[in-house]
Amino acid sequence: MRTTYCLEVRGDFACFTRPEMKVERVSYDVITPSAARAVFEAILWKPAITWRIAKIEVLNPIRWINLRRNEVGSIASPGKDGIVIEDERQQRAGLFLRDVAYRLHASFELDRDPSKHRGQFSHLSRFGGEDGNTPAKFHEMFLRRAAKGQCINQPYLGCREFACDFRLVADSAADPAPIAESRDLGWMLHDMDFSNLKDPQPKFFRAVMENGVIELDRAEVRG
C-alpha cells in the first residue's frame, strides 16, 4: 500500500501564476499541484522517485492583495556576459494571495527502471546512487528530513521570494479543519509533461473545491 505524507505549509504571500496572463501576474485561487509537488521535492528530491499530489486542503480563507514590484526582463544564460539590472528592470503589477495556509497530501512512486537515470543524472551521484533504492529507504529519509525542517532549497509558494514555512503532519485529524467553502475553480494547471524535453507541454484539470478540499486522485487531466 502506498504511503501518503502530509505537510502543512504557510506563507505571507503566494502567486501561482495563471499562464493566460501575459503581462501582469495574476494568481490562481489556490496552490497548484505542480507548486505543491515542488514543496515535497524541496525536502527530498531524488532521480529515482516521483512525487504525486493526492489532496490539497485550504486552511485559510482566500484573500488577495495588489502589489507592484520590480522584475528582470531577461534570463541569464551561459552565452551572455551577464545581466545589467538597470537595463532589464521592469515594473509589474500583480494580483497575489496573502496569508495562505495549506495541508498537502502526497505520495511518491519509485522508478523500477533506474538505468535510464544513469546517463541523465550521472552528475548528481553525490545525492546517492541507484543501488539499494527502496521505498523504505526514501520513506525514512523524507520523515527524518521533514521532521527536522531540513530541505535542499527553501520551499516557496509560486515565486521564489514568497518563501514558506512547513511542518510534517502526523495526524491531520487533530489539526484545524479546512475552510467551509465550496467552489468551482475552473481549469487549473496540473503539471508540465516533460516527455519531450525540447517541447514541454502543460497539463490542466478542472479544479473543484468542496469544503476546502481539492481531491487530485480522481481529477481528469487534459493536455
Helices and strands as residue ranges (DSSP letters): E 5-14, E 25-26, H 33-43, E 49-58, E 63-72, H 85-88, E 89-110, H 115-120, G 122-127, H 135-148, E 165-168, G 172-174, E 183-193, E 201-209, E 213-215, E 221-222
